[in-house]
Amino acid sequence: MNYVQVNAEAAVREMLKSVGHRISSKSNELVTIEEEDYMDDGSIIHLKLSIDSNKGEAVFDFAGTSSEVYGNWNAPKAVTAAAVIYCVRCLVNVDIPLNQGCLAPVKILIPEGSFLSPSDTAAVVGGNVLTSQRITDVIFTAFQACACSQGCMNNFTFGDDTFGYYETIGGGSGAGPTWDGTSGVQCHMTNTRMTDPEIFEQRYPVILHKFGLRENSGGDGFHKGGDGLLREIEFRRPVIVSILSERRVHAPRGLKGGKDGARGANYLVKKDKRKIYLGGKNTVEVLPGEILQILTPGGGGWGSPL
């Protein structure tokens, strides 16, 4: 087991040395990169990434990140650690198993009282499904690895006192230096699959009007970001609907001149055709004949469009 950890540590150190040397020609120089992105409420995730090109070590310092929030997208420290180790493993060019060796060359600093290290009484349900993906976007942007992806799982639930239904909805992934983003996928997390339309309508009081790609929602670029999805559901009896989503205010950013992906949107269409914007996070009572529209974000593009 010790060899497995030593091998993983060596692979991560080699990757960090390579990144540091790519940024600076001086092999013994400490390379510092600062990057930040925003949650839809304006909360900032700030990262100061310091890479020791000689030792192959890195410090991920999240000082400057916003304070604990009243909402439910606070994230325990373990979420940030998981995002860091995930990104590090993605950046390594060899297949290494998940183990402590991956983090041996890495130090993670998270300010106490920030929404990445909240109090024990803070609401954290959105930290795993929303904030984790923004942390990931910030890290990959700092490494200039790929453009931002849709940035959330588009959590959607509905039900009443007798049943409940929960699904997550994909979007567009970010483009990279040699690839286009992928359309209609979950990116960076989730092990969930969507219910087949026939089963969905048979077992639940719904009519699925539309489900497909949200064309041209991916950011333009030399490599184009993936497109998001459009999902339109009519309800046949009164239910409570909840949406927990992000990237409805701040779009998934492109890189190297690539354009941003389209922001997502959530709407409730009333029986008289009035269209009501629900924002990124909401819980509403829905009546028979009313329709929920969910438009998920596209991924950012990479490189200037031709």
TIGUZA-252753 format. One line per 8 residues: their letters; for each residue x, y, z of N, C-alpha, C. Coordinates in Angstrom, 1 decimal. Example, Ala and Ser with C-alpha at 12.3 -4.5 7.8 and 13.67 -1.06 7.14 Angstrom:
2
as = 13.2,-5.7,7.8,12.3,-4.5,7.8,13.2,-3.3,7.8 | 12.8,-2.2,7.1,13.7,-1.1,7.1,12.9,0.0,7.9
***
This chain:
306
mnyvqvna = 0.8,-1.2,0.0,0.0,0.0,0.0,0.9,1.3,0.0 | 2.0,1.2,0.7,2.9,2.3,0.7,3.4,2.7,-0.7 | 3.7,1.7,-1.5,4.1,2.0,-2.9,3.0,2.7,-3.7 | 1.8,2.4,-3.5,0.7,3.0,-4.2,0.6,4.5,-3.8 | 0.8,4.8,-2.6,0.8,6.2,-2.1,2.0,7.0,-2.7 | 3.2,6.3,-2.6,4.4,7.0,-3.1,4.3,7.2,-4.6 | 3.7,6.3,-5.3,3.6,6.5,-6.8,2.6,7.6,-7.1 | 1.5,7.7,-6.4,0.6,8.8,-6.6,1.2,10.1,-6.2
eaavreml = 1.9,10.2,-5.1,2.6,11.4,-4.8,3.6,11.9,-5.9 | 4.4,10.9,-6.4,5.4,11.3,-7.4,4.7,11.8,-8.7 | 3.5,11.2,-9.0,2.8,11.6,-10.2,2.3,13.1,-10.1 | 1.8,13.4,-8.9,1.3,14.7,-8.6,2.4,15.7,-8.6 | 3.5,15.4,-8.0,4.7,16.3,-8.0,5.2,16.6,-9.4 | 5.2,15.6,-10.2,5.7,15.8,-11.6,4.8,16.7,-12.3 | 3.5,16.5,-12.1,2.5,17.4,-12.8,2.7,18.9,-12.3 | 2.9,19.1,-11.0,3.0,20.4,-10.5,4.3,21.1,-11.0
ksvghris = 5.4,20.3,-11.1,6.6,20.8,-11.6,6.4,21.2,-13.1 | 5.7,20.4,-13.8,5.5,20.7,-15.3,4.7,22.0,-15.4 | 3.6,22.1,-14.6,2.8,23.4,-14.7,3.6,24.6,-14.3 | 4.4,24.5,-13.2,5.2,25.6,-12.8,6.2,26.0,-13.8 | 6.9,25.0,-14.5,7.9,25.3,-15.5,7.2,25.9,-16.8 | 6.0,25.5,-17.0,5.3,26.1,-18.2,4.9,27.6,-18.0 | 4.7,27.9,-16.7,4.3,29.3,-16.4,5.6,30.2,-16.3 | 6.6,29.6,-15.7,7.9,30.4,-15.5,9.1,29.6,-16.0
sksnelvt = 10.0,30.2,-16.6,11.2,29.5,-17.1,12.2,29.3,-16.0 | 12.1,29.9,-14.8,13.0,29.8,-13.7,12.5,28.6,-12.9 | 13.4,27.5,-12.9,13.0,26.3,-12.3,12.8,26.3,-10.7 | 13.5,27.3,-10.1,13.4,27.4,-8.6,12.4,28.5,-8.2 | 11.6,29.0,-9.1,10.8,30.1,-8.8,9.4,29.6,-8.2 | 8.9,30.4,-7.2,7.6,30.1,-6.7,6.6,30.8,-7.5 | 5.8,30.0,-8.2,4.8,30.6,-9.2,3.5,30.8,-8.4 | 2.9,32.0,-8.5,1.7,32.4,-7.9,0.6,32.8,-8.9
ieeedymd = -0.6,32.2,-8.7,-1.7,32.5,-9.6,-2.9,32.8,-8.7 | -3.6,33.8,-9.1,-4.9,34.1,-8.3,-6.1,34.1,-9.2 | -7.1,33.5,-8.8,-8.3,33.3,-9.6,-9.5,33.4,-8.6 | -10.7,33.8,-9.2,-11.9,33.8,-8.4,-13.1,33.7,-9.3 | -14.2,33.3,-8.7,-15.5,33.2,-9.4,-16.6,33.5,-8.4 | -17.8,33.6,-8.8,-18.9,34.0,-8.0,-20.0,33.0,-8.0 | -20.6,32.9,-6.8,-21.9,32.2,-6.7,-23.0,33.2,-7.2 | -24.2,32.8,-7.4,-25.2,33.7,-8.0,-25.6,34.8,-7.0
dgsiihlk = -25.4,34.6,-5.7,-25.7,35.6,-4.7,-24.6,36.7,-4.6 | -23.5,36.5,-5.3,-22.4,37.4,-5.3,-21.3,37.0,-4.4 | -21.5,35.9,-3.6,-20.4,35.4,-2.8,-19.2,35.0,-3.7 | -18.0,35.3,-3.2,-16.8,35.1,-3.9,-16.0,33.8,-3.4 | -15.6,33.0,-4.4,-14.6,32.0,-4.1,-13.3,32.5,-4.6 | -12.3,32.8,-3.7,-11.0,33.3,-4.2,-10.0,32.3,-3.9 | -9.1,32.1,-4.9,-8.0,31.1,-4.8,-6.7,31.8,-5.1 | -5.7,31.6,-4.2,-4.3,32.0,-4.5,-3.6,30.6,-4.5
lsidsnkg = -3.1,30.3,-5.7,-2.4,29.0,-6.0,-1.0,29.3,-6.1 | -0.2,28.7,-5.2,1.3,28.9,-5.2,1.9,27.6,-5.5 | 2.7,27.5,-6.5,3.4,26.3,-7.0,4.9,26.4,-6.8 | 5.5,25.5,-6.1,7.0,25.4,-6.0,7.4,24.5,-7.2 | 8.0,25.1,-8.2,8.4,24.3,-9.4,9.5,23.4,-9.1 | 10.3,23.7,-8.1,11.5,22.8,-7.8,11.1,21.6,-7.0 | 10.2,21.8,-6.0,9.8,20.6,-5.2,8.6,19.9,-5.7 | 7.8,20.6,-6.6,6.6,20.0,-7.1,5.5,20.0,-6.0
eavfdfag = 5.4,21.1,-5.3,4.4,21.3,-4.3,3.5,22.5,-4.6 | 2.3,22.5,-4.0,1.4,23.5,-4.2,0.6,23.9,-2.9 | 0.3,25.1,-2.8,-0.6,25.6,-1.7,-1.9,26.2,-2.3 | -3.0,25.7,-2.0,-4.3,26.2,-2.4,-4.8,27.0,-1.2 | -4.7,28.3,-1.4,-5.1,29.3,-0.3,-6.4,30.0,-0.7 | -7.5,29.7,0.1,-8.8,30.3,-0.3,-9.1,31.6,0.6 | -8.1,32.2,1.1,-8.3,33.5,1.8,-8.9,34.5,0.8 | -9.8,35.3,1.3,-10.5,36.2,0.5,-11.9,35.7,0.0
tssevygn = -12.2,34.5,0.4,-13.5,33.9,0.1,-14.5,34.5,1.0 | -15.7,34.7,0.5,-16.8,35.3,1.3,-17.2,34.6,2.6 | -17.8,35.3,3.5,-18.2,34.7,4.7,-19.4,33.7,4.6 | -19.6,33.0,5.6,-20.8,32.1,5.7,-22.0,32.8,5.2 | -22.9,32.1,4.5,-24.1,32.7,3.9,-25.3,32.2,4.6 | -26.4,33.0,4.5,-27.6,32.6,5.2,-28.3,31.4,4.4 | -28.0,31.3,3.1,-28.6,30.3,2.3,-28.0,28.9,2.6 | -28.3,28.0,1.7,-27.9,26.6,2.0,-26.7,26.1,1.2
wnapkavt = -26.0,27.0,0.6,-24.8,26.6,-0.2,-23.5,26.8,0.5 | -23.5,26.8,1.8,-22.2,26.7,2.5,-21.7,25.3,2.3 | -20.4,25.1,2.4,-19.7,23.9,2.1,-18.7,23.5,3.2 | -18.9,22.4,3.8,-17.9,21.9,4.8,-16.5,21.8,4.2 | -15.5,21.8,5.0,-14.1,21.8,4.5,-13.8,20.6,3.6 | -14.5,19.5,3.9,-14.3,18.3,3.2,-14.6,18.4,1.7 | -15.6,19.3,1.4,-16.0,19.5,0.0,-14.9,20.2,-0.8 | -14.3,21.2,-0.2,-13.1,21.8,-0.8,-12.0,20.9,-1.0
aaaviycv = -11.7,20.1,0.0,-10.6,19.1,-0.1,-10.9,18.1,-1.2 | -12.2,17.6,-1.3,-12.6,16.7,-2.4,-12.4,17.3,-3.8 | -12.8,18.6,-3.9,-12.7,19.3,-5.2,-11.2,19.4,-5.6 | -10.3,19.7,-4.6,-8.9,19.9,-4.9,-8.3,18.5,-5.4 | -8.6,17.5,-4.7,-8.0,16.2,-5.0,-8.6,15.7,-6.4 | -9.9,16.0,-6.6,-10.4,15.6,-7.9,-9.7,16.4,-9.1 | -9.5,17.7,-8.9,-8.9,18.4,-10.0,-7.4,18.0,-10.2 | -6.7,17.7,-9.1,-5.3,17.2,-9.2,-5.3,15.9,-9.9
rclvnvdi = -6.2,15.0,-9.6,-6.2,13.7,-10.3,-6.5,13.9,-11.8 | -7.4,14.8,-12.1,-7.7,15.1,-13.5,-6.5,15.6,-14.3 | -5.7,16.4,-13.6,-4.5,17.1,-14.3,-3.3,16.2,-14.4 | -3.3,15.1,-13.6,-2.2,14.2,-13.8,-2.4,13.3,-15.0 | -1.3,13.1,-15.8,-1.4,12.4,-17.1,-1.4,10.9,-17.0 | -1.3,10.4,-15.8,-1.3,8.9,-15.6,-2.4,8.5,-14.8 | -2.8,7.3,-14.9,-4.0,6.8,-14.1,-3.5,6.4,-12.7 | -3.9,7.1,-11.7,-3.5,6.8,-10.3,-4.7,6.6,-9.5
plnqgcla = -4.7,5.7,-8.6,-5.9,5.4,-7.7,-6.0,6.5,-6.7 | -7.2,6.7,-6.1,-7.4,7.7,-5.1,-6.8,7.2,-3.8 | -5.9,8.0,-3.3,-5.3,7.7,-2.0,-4.6,9.0,-1.4 | -4.1,8.9,-0.2,-3.6,10.1,0.5,-2.3,10.6,-0.2 | -1.6,9.8,-1.0,-0.5,10.2,-1.7,-0.8,11.4,-2.6 | -2.0,11.4,-3.2,-2.3,12.5,-4.1,-2.3,13.9,-3.4 | -2.5,13.9,-2.1,-2.5,15.2,-1.4,-1.2,15.5,-0.7 | -0.3,14.5,-0.7,1.0,14.7,0.1,1.7,16.0,-0.4
pvkilipe = 1.8,16.3,-1.7,2.5,17.6,-2.1,1.6,18.8,-2.0 | 0.4,18.7,-1.5,-0.6,19.8,-1.5,-1.0,20.2,-0.1 | -1.1,21.6,0.1,-1.6,22.1,1.3,-2.8,23.0,1.0 | -3.9,22.8,1.8,-5.1,23.5,1.5,-5.4,24.4,2.7 | -5.6,25.7,2.4,-5.8,26.7,3.5,-7.2,27.3,3.3 | -8.1,27.1,4.2,-9.5,27.6,4.1,-9.8,28.5,5.3 | -10.2,29.8,5.1,-10.4,30.7,6.2,-11.6,30.3,7.0 | -11.5,30.2,8.3,-12.6,29.8,9.2,-13.7,30.9,9.1
gsflspsd = -14.9,30.5,9.1,-16.0,31.5,9.1,-16.4,31.8,7.6 | -15.6,31.3,6.7,-16.1,31.5,5.3,-17.1,30.5,4.9 | -17.7,30.7,3.8,-18.8,29.7,3.4,-18.2,28.4,2.9 | -16.8,28.3,2.9,-16.1,27.0,2.6,-15.7,26.4,3.9 | -15.9,27.1,5.0,-15.6,26.5,6.4,-16.6,27.1,7.4 | -17.9,26.8,7.2,-18.9,27.4,8.0,-19.1,26.9,9.4 | -19.9,27.5,10.1,-20.2,27.0,11.5,-21.0,25.7,11.5 | -21.2,25.1,12.6,-21.9,23.8,12.7,-23.4,24.0,12.4
taavvggn = -23.9,25.2,12.6,-25.3,25.4,12.4,-25.7,25.9,11.0 | -24.7,26.0,10.1,-24.9,26.5,8.7,-25.6,25.5,7.9 | -26.5,25.9,7.0,-27.1,25.0,6.0,-26.1,24.7,4.9 | -26.0,23.4,4.6,-25.0,23.0,3.7,-25.4,22.1,2.5 | -26.7,21.9,2.4,-27.2,20.9,1.4,-26.7,21.3,0.0 | -26.6,22.6,-0.3,-26.2,23.0,-1.7,-24.7,23.1,-1.8 | -24.0,22.9,-0.7,-22.5,22.9,-0.8,-21.9,21.8,-1.6 | -22.5,20.7,-1.5,-22.1,19.5,-2.3,-22.4,19.6,-3.8
vltsqrit = -23.6,20.0,-4.1,-24.1,19.9,-5.4,-24.0,21.2,-6.2 | -23.7,22.3,-5.5,-23.5,23.6,-6.2,-22.1,24.2,-6.0 | -21.8,24.5,-4.7,-20.5,25.1,-4.4,-19.3,24.3,-4.8 | -19.4,23.0,-4.7,-18.3,22.1,-5.1,-17.9,22.4,-6.5 | -18.9,22.6,-7.4,-18.6,22.7,-8.8,-18.0,24.1,-9.1 | -18.3,25.1,-8.3,-17.7,26.4,-8.5,-16.2,26.4,-8.0 | -16.0,25.7,-7.0,-14.6,25.5,-6.5,-13.8,24.8,-7.7 | -14.4,23.8,-8.2,-13.7,23.1,-9.3,-13.4,24.0,-10.5
dviftafq = -14.4,24.8,-10.9,-14.2,25.8,-12.0,-13.1,26.7,-11.7 | -13.0,27.2,-10.4,-11.9,28.2,-10.1,-10.5,27.5,-10.2 | -10.4,26.2,-9.7,-9.2,25.5,-9.8,-8.7,25.3,-11.2 | -9.6,24.7,-12.0,-9.3,24.5,-13.4,-8.9,25.7,-14.2 | -9.6,26.9,-13.9,-9.3,28.1,-14.5,-7.9,28.6,-14.1 | -7.6,28.4,-12.8,-6.2,28.8,-12.3,-5.1,28.0,-13.1 | -5.4,26.8,-13.3,-4.4,25.9,-14.1,-4.5,26.1,-15.6 | -5.5,26.9,-16.0,-5.8,27.1,-17.4,-6.0,25.8,-18.1
acacsqgc = -6.7,24.9,-17.5,-6.9,23.5,-18.0,-8.1,23.4,-18.9 | -9.2,24.1,-18.6,-10.4,24.0,-19.4,-11.3,25.1,-19.0 | -12.3,25.5,-19.9,-13.3,26.5,-19.6,-14.3,25.9,-18.5 | -15.0,26.8,-18.0,-16.0,26.5,-17.0,-17.2,25.6,-17.5 | -17.6,24.7,-16.8,-18.7,23.9,-17.2,-20.0,24.4,-16.6 | -21.1,23.7,-16.8,-22.4,24.3,-16.4,-22.5,24.7,-14.9 | -21.7,24.1,-14.0,-21.5,24.6,-12.7,-22.5,24.2,-11.6 | -23.4,23.3,-11.9,-24.3,22.8,-10.9,-25.0,21.6,-11.4
mnnftfgd = -25.8,20.9,-10.5,-26.5,19.7,-10.9,-28.0,19.9,-11.2 | -28.4,21.2,-11.2,-29.8,21.5,-11.5,-30.8,20.6,-10.8 | -30.7,20.6,-9.5,-31.5,19.7,-8.7,-33.0,20.1,-8.7 | -33.8,19.1,-9.0,-35.3,19.4,-9.2,-36.1,18.3,-8.5 | -37.0,18.8,-7.6,-37.8,17.8,-6.9,-39.3,18.3,-6.9 | -40.2,17.3,-6.8,-41.6,17.6,-6.7,-42.3,16.5,-6.0 | -43.5,16.8,-5.4,-44.2,15.8,-4.7,-45.3,16.4,-3.8 | -45.9,15.5,-3.0,-46.9,15.9,-2.0,-46.8,15.0,-0.8
dtfgyyet = -47.8,14.9,0.0,-47.7,14.1,1.2,-47.6,12.6,0.9 | -47.9,12.2,-0.4,-47.9,10.8,-0.7,-46.7,10.3,-1.5 | -46.0,11.2,-2.1,-44.8,10.7,-2.9,-43.8,11.8,-3.1 | -42.6,11.5,-3.5,-41.6,12.5,-3.8,-40.8,12.0,-5.0 | -40.3,12.9,-5.8,-39.5,12.6,-7.0,-38.3,13.6,-7.0 | -37.1,13.1,-7.3,-35.9,13.9,-7.3,-35.1,13.5,-8.5 | -34.6,14.5,-9.3,-33.7,14.3,-10.4,-32.7,15.4,-10.5 | -31.6,15.1,-11.1,-30.6,16.1,-11.5,-30.5,16.2,-13.0
igggsgag = -30.3,17.4,-13.5,-30.4,17.6,-15.0,-29.0,18.1,-15.5 | -28.5,17.5,-16.5,-27.2,17.8,-17.1,-27.2,19.2,-17.8 | -26.0,19.5,-18.3,-25.8,20.8,-19.0,-24.6,20.6,-19.9 | -24.0,21.7,-20.2,-22.8,21.7,-21.1,-21.5,21.7,-20.3 | -20.6,20.9,-20.8,-19.2,20.9,-20.2,-18.3,21.9,-20.9 | -17.3,22.4,-20.2,-16.4,23.4,-20.8,-15.5,22.8,-21.9 | -15.1,23.6,-22.8,-14.2,23.2,-23.9,-12.7,23.3,-23.3 | -11.8,22.6,-24.0,-10.4,22.7,-23.6,-9.5,23.0,-24.7
ptwdgtsg = -8.2,22.9,-24.5,-7.2,23.3,-25.6,-7.3,22.4,-26.8 | -7.8,21.2,-26.7,-7.8,20.2,-27.8,-9.2,19.6,-28.0 | -10.2,20.1,-27.4,-11.5,19.4,-27.5,-12.7,20.4,-27.3 | -13.8,20.1,-27.9,-15.1,20.8,-27.7,-15.7,20.2,-26.4 | -16.5,21.1,-25.8,-17.3,20.6,-24.6,-18.3,19.6,-25.1 | -18.8,18.8,-24.1,-19.9,17.8,-24.4,-21.2,18.4,-24.0 | -22.2,18.1,-24.8,-23.6,18.6,-24.6,-24.4,17.7,-23.7 | -25.2,18.2,-22.9,-26.2,17.5,-22.1,-25.7,16.4,-21.2
vqchmtnt = -24.7,16.8,-20.4,-24.0,15.8,-19.5,-23.9,16.4,-18.1 | -23.8,15.6,-17.1,-23.3,16.0,-15.8,-21.8,16.0,-15.8 | -21.2,17.1,-15.3,-19.8,17.2,-15.3,-19.2,17.4,-13.9 | -18.1,16.7,-13.6,-17.4,16.8,-12.4,-18.0,16.1,-11.2 | -19.3,15.8,-11.3,-19.9,15.0,-10.2,-21.2,14.4,-10.6 | -21.8,13.6,-9.7,-23.1,12.9,-9.8,-23.0,11.5,-10.4 | -23.7,10.6,-9.7,-23.8,9.2,-10.2,-25.2,8.9,-10.6 | -26.0,9.9,-11.0,-27.4,9.7,-11.2,-27.7,9.6,-12.7
rmtdpeif = -28.8,8.9,-12.9,-29.4,8.8,-14.3,-30.8,9.3,-14.3 | -31.2,9.8,-15.4,-32.6,10.3,-15.5,-33.6,9.2,-15.7 | -34.8,9.4,-15.2,-35.9,8.4,-15.4,-36.3,8.5,-16.9 | -36.5,7.3,-17.5,-37.0,7.2,-18.9,-38.3,8.0,-19.0 | -38.5,8.7,-20.1,-39.8,9.5,-20.3,-41.0,8.6,-20.1 | -41.0,7.4,-20.6,-42.2,6.6,-20.5,-42.5,6.2,-19.0 | -41.5,5.9,-18.3,-41.7,5.5,-16.9,-42.1,6.8,-16.1 | -41.4,7.9,-16.4,-41.7,9.2,-15.8,-43.2,9.5,-15.8
eqrypvil = -43.8,9.4,-17.0,-45.2,9.8,-17.2,-46.1,8.7,-16.6 | -45.7,7.5,-16.7,-46.5,6.4,-16.2,-46.7,6.4,-14.6 | -45.6,6.7,-14.0,-45.6,6.6,-12.5,-45.8,7.9,-11.8 | -45.7,9.0,-12.5,-45.9,10.3,-11.8,-46.9,11.2,-12.5 | -47.6,12.1,-11.8,-48.7,12.9,-12.5,-48.1,14.0,-13.3 | -47.4,13.7,-14.4,-46.8,14.7,-15.2,-46.9,14.3,-16.7 | -46.7,15.3,-17.6,-46.6,15.2,-19.0,-45.3,15.8,-19.4 | -44.4,15.1,-20.0,-43.1,15.6,-20.4,-43.3,16.2,-21.8
hkfglren = -43.4,17.5,-21.9,-43.6,18.2,-23.2,-42.3,18.2,-24.0 | -41.2,18.6,-23.4,-39.9,18.7,-24.1,-38.8,18.2,-23.3 | -37.8,17.6,-23.9,-36.6,17.3,-23.3,-35.5,17.1,-24.4 | -34.6,18.0,-24.5,-33.6,17.9,-25.5,-32.5,19.0,-25.3 | -31.6,19.1,-26.3,-30.5,20.0,-26.2,-31.0,21.5,-26.3 | -30.4,22.3,-25.6,-30.7,23.8,-25.7,-29.6,24.3,-26.7 | -30.0,24.3,-27.9,-29.0,24.6,-29.0,-28.4,26.0,-28.9 | -27.1,26.0,-29.2,-26.3,27.2,-29.2,-26.2,27.9,-27.8
sggdgfhk = -26.3,27.1,-26.8,-26.1,27.6,-25.4,-24.7,27.5,-25.0 | -23.9,26.6,-25.7,-22.5,26.5,-25.4,-21.7,27.7,-25.9 | -20.7,28.2,-25.1,-19.9,29.3,-25.5,-19.1,29.1,-26.8 | -19.1,30.1,-27.7,-18.4,29.9,-29.0,-16.9,30.0,-28.7 | -16.1,29.5,-29.6,-14.7,29.5,-29.5,-14.0,28.6,-30.5 | -12.7,28.6,-30.5,-12.0,27.7,-31.4,-12.4,26.3,-31.1 | -12.6,26.0,-29.8,-13.3,24.8,-29.4,-14.6,25.3,-28.6 | -15.7,24.8,-29.0,-17.0,25.2,-28.5,-17.4,24.5,-27.3
ggdgllre = -18.0,25.3,-26.3,-18.6,24.7,-25.1,-19.8,23.8,-25.4 | -20.0,22.8,-24.6,-21.2,22.0,-24.8,-22.5,22.7,-24.5 | -23.6,22.3,-25.2,-24.9,22.9,-25.0,-25.6,22.3,-23.7 | -26.4,23.2,-23.1,-27.2,22.7,-22.0,-28.5,22.0,-22.5 | -29.4,21.8,-21.6,-30.6,21.0,-21.9,-31.8,21.9,-21.6 | -32.9,21.6,-22.3,-34.2,22.1,-22.0,-35.2,21.0,-21.6 | -35.8,21.2,-20.4,-36.8,20.2,-19.9,-38.1,21.0,-19.5 | -39.2,20.5,-20.1,-40.5,21.2,-19.9,-41.5,20.1,-19.5
iefrrpvi = -42.0,20.4,-18.3,-42.9,19.4,-17.6,-44.2,20.0,-17.2 | -45.3,19.4,-17.6,-46.7,19.8,-17.2,-47.1,18.9,-16.0 | -47.7,19.5,-15.0,-48.2,18.7,-13.9,-49.7,18.5,-13.9 | -50.2,17.3,-13.6,-51.6,16.9,-13.7,-52.3,16.9,-12.4 | -51.6,17.3,-11.3,-52.3,17.4,-10.0,-51.4,18.4,-9.2 | -52.0,19.0,-8.1,-51.2,19.9,-7.3,-50.0,19.3,-6.6 | -48.9,19.9,-6.7,-47.6,19.4,-6.1,-46.8,20.6,-5.6 | -45.8,20.3,-4.8,-44.8,21.3,-4.4,-43.5,21.0,-5.2
vsilserr = -43.0,22.0,-5.9,-41.8,21.9,-6.7,-40.7,22.7,-6.1 | -39.5,22.1,-6.1,-38.3,22.8,-5.6,-37.2,22.8,-6.6 | -36.5,23.9,-6.8,-35.4,24.0,-7.7,-34.2,24.5,-6.9 | -33.1,23.8,-7.0,-31.8,24.2,-6.4,-30.7,24.2,-7.5 | -30.4,25.4,-8.0,-29.5,25.5,-9.1,-28.6,26.7,-9.1 | -27.6,26.8,-9.9,-26.7,27.9,-10.0,-26.5,28.3,-11.5 | -25.6,29.2,-11.7,-25.2,29.8,-13.0,-26.5,30.4,-13.7 | -27.4,30.9,-12.9,-28.5,31.7,-13.4,-28.2,33.2,-13.5
vhaprglk = -27.1,33.6,-12.8,-26.7,35.0,-12.8,-25.3,35.2,-13.4 | -24.4,34.4,-13.0,-23.0,34.4,-13.5,-22.8,33.3,-14.4 | -22.5,33.6,-15.7,-22.4,32.6,-16.7,-21.1,31.8,-16.6 | -21.1,30.5,-17.1,-19.9,29.7,-17.1,-18.9,30.4,-18.1 | -17.7,30.7,-17.6,-16.8,31.5,-18.3,-16.0,30.7,-19.3 | -15.7,31.4,-20.5,-14.8,30.8,-21.4,-13.3,31.1,-21.1 | -12.4,30.5,-21.8,-11.0,30.7,-21.6,-10.3,31.0,-22.9 | -9.1,31.7,-22.8,-8.3,32.0,-23.9,-9.0,32.7,-25.1
ggkdgarg = -10.0,33.5,-24.8,-10.7,34.2,-25.8,-12.0,33.5,-26.1 | -12.3,32.4,-25.6,-13.6,31.7,-25.8,-14.7,32.4,-25.1 | -15.9,32.3,-25.7,-17.1,33.0,-25.1,-17.7,32.2,-23.9 | -18.4,33.0,-23.1,-19.1,32.3,-22.0,-20.2,31.5,-22.5 | -20.5,30.4,-21.7,-21.7,29.6,-22.0,-22.9,30.4,-21.5 | -24.1,30.0,-22.1,-25.4,30.7,-21.7,-25.7,30.4,-20.3 | -26.3,31.4,-19.6,-26.8,31.2,-18.2,-28.0,30.3,-18.3 | -28.3,29.6,-17.2,-29.5,28.8,-17.1,-30.7,29.7,-16.7
anylvkkd = -31.9,29.1,-16.7,-33.1,29.8,-16.2,-34.2,28.8,-15.9 | -35.0,29.2,-14.9,-36.1,28.4,-14.5,-37.4,29.2,-14.5 | -38.5,28.6,-15.2,-39.7,29.4,-15.3,-40.9,28.5,-14.9 | -41.9,29.2,-14.4,-43.2,28.5,-14.2,-44.2,29.2,-15.2 | -44.8,28.4,-16.1,-45.8,28.9,-17.1,-47.2,28.6,-16.5 | -47.9,29.6,-16.2,-49.3,29.5,-15.7,-50.3,29.1,-16.8 | -51.5,28.6,-16.4,-52.5,28.2,-17.4,-52.9,29.3,-18.4 | -52.8,30.6,-17.9,-53.1,31.7,-18.8,-51.9,32.1,-19.6
krkiylgg = -50.8,31.3,-19.7,-49.6,31.5,-20.5,-48.6,32.5,-19.9 | -49.0,33.1,-18.7,-48.0,34.0,-18.0,-46.8,33.2,-17.7 | -45.6,33.8,-17.9,-44.3,33.1,-17.7,-43.6,33.8,-16.5 | -43.4,33.0,-15.4,-42.9,33.6,-14.2,-41.5,33.1,-13.9 | -40.5,34.0,-13.8,-39.1,33.6,-13.5,-39.0,33.2,-12.1 | -38.4,32.0,-11.8,-38.3,31.5,-10.5,-36.9,31.7,-9.8 | -36.0,32.2,-10.6,-34.6,32.4,-10.0,-33.9,31.0,-10.0 | -32.8,31.0,-9.3,-32.0,29.8,-9.3,-32.5,28.8,-8.2
kntvevlp = -33.1,29.3,-7.1,-33.5,28.5,-6.0,-34.9,29.0,-5.5 | -35.8,28.0,-5.5,-37.2,28.4,-5.1,-38.0,27.1,-4.8 | -39.0,27.3,-4.0,-40.0,26.3,-3.8,-41.4,26.9,-4.0 | -42.2,26.3,-4.9,-43.5,26.8,-5.3,-44.6,25.8,-5.3 | -45.8,26.2,-5.1,-47.0,25.3,-5.3,-47.4,25.4,-6.7 | -47.5,24.3,-7.3,-47.9,24.2,-8.8,-49.2,23.5,-8.9 | -50.1,24.1,-9.7,-51.4,23.6,-9.9,-51.5,22.8,-11.2 | -52.6,21.9,-11.3,-52.7,21.2,-12.6,-52.8,22.0,-13.8
geilqilt = -52.1,21.6,-14.8,-52.0,22.4,-16.1,-50.9,23.4,-16.2 | -50.2,23.6,-15.1,-49.1,24.5,-15.1,-47.8,23.8,-15.5 | -46.9,24.5,-16.1,-45.7,23.9,-16.7,-44.4,24.5,-16.1 | -43.5,23.6,-15.8,-42.2,24.1,-15.4,-41.2,23.9,-16.5 | -40.5,25.0,-16.8,-39.4,25.0,-17.8,-38.0,25.2,-17.1 | -37.1,24.3,-17.4,-35.8,24.3,-16.8,-34.8,24.4,-18.0 | -34.0,25.5,-18.1,-33.0,25.6,-19.1,-31.7,25.6,-18.4 | -30.9,24.6,-18.7,-29.6,24.4,-18.0,-28.5,25.2,-18.7
pggggwgs = -27.4,25.6,-18.0,-26.4,26.4,-18.7,-25.5,25.6,-19.7 | -24.9,26.3,-20.6,-24.0,25.7,-21.5,-22.6,25.9,-20.9 | -21.6,25.2,-21.5,-20.2,25.3,-21.1,-19.5,26.4,-21.8 | -18.4,26.9,-21.2,-17.6,28.0,-21.8,-16.8,27.5,-23.0 | -16.5,28.3,-23.9,-15.7,28.0,-25.1,-14.2,28.2,-24.8 | -13.4,27.7,-25.6,-11.9,27.8,-25.5,-11.3,28.4,-26.8 | -10.6,29.5,-26.6,-9.9,30.1,-27.7,-10.8,30.9,-28.6 | -10.2,31.9,-29.2,-11.0,32.9,-30.0,-11.7,32.2,-31.2
pl = -13.0,32.5,-31.4,-13.7,31.9,-32.5,-13.0,32.2,-33.9 | -13.1,31.3,-34.8,-12.5,31.5,-36.1,-13.3,32.6,-36.9
***
